[in-house]
Amino acid sequence: MVAVAAAVGGLLLVPVLWSALADATQTRAEQPPDAASTTMVFRVETYGDRSEGAVQLAAQDLWETCRRSTAATNDNATLNRMNDGVYTGVIRPALPSHDVMRLRGCLQDANTNRTSAVVLGDGQAERRS
């Protein structure tokens, strides 16, 4: 009888725990930063074809994939090649801190199409007064 009561109690507890877990892991809207844009500087390396064109295509693919991994709307995002496989991505308007963390993580964790990246830095560009 005790086992049945424990099983029924456990079954009643599952939806409560499930709801609490869903609430704890839900992405919530953040206050947008008081900045004009977010900048991410990263180095891209390819394995196999290391030509400038191959690295450029890999960087563009990685940037497009990772910028879409954020929750914020970021249709105004550009990617500029600096030198030696270093790229600067700029997103307007600026991303909230959680989205910056997601973008950084996506760039560093991505290892697809024989491509890897290392984030060299990120920041928020101030608004002009």
Sequence and secondary structure as in RCSB ss.txt:
>XXXX:A:sequence
MVAVAAAVGGLLLVPVLWSALADATQTRAEQPPDAASTTMVFRVETYGDRSEGAVQLAAQDLWETCRRSTAATND
NATLNRMNDGVYTGVIRPALPSHDVMRLRGCLQDANTNRTSAVVLGDGQAERRS
>XXXX:A:secstr
 HHHHHHHHHHHHHHHHHHHHHHHH        SSSEEEEEEEEEESS  SHHHHHHHHHHHHHHHHTTSSS   
EEEEEE STTEEEEEEES   HHHHHHHHHHHHH   TTEEEEEEEEEEE    
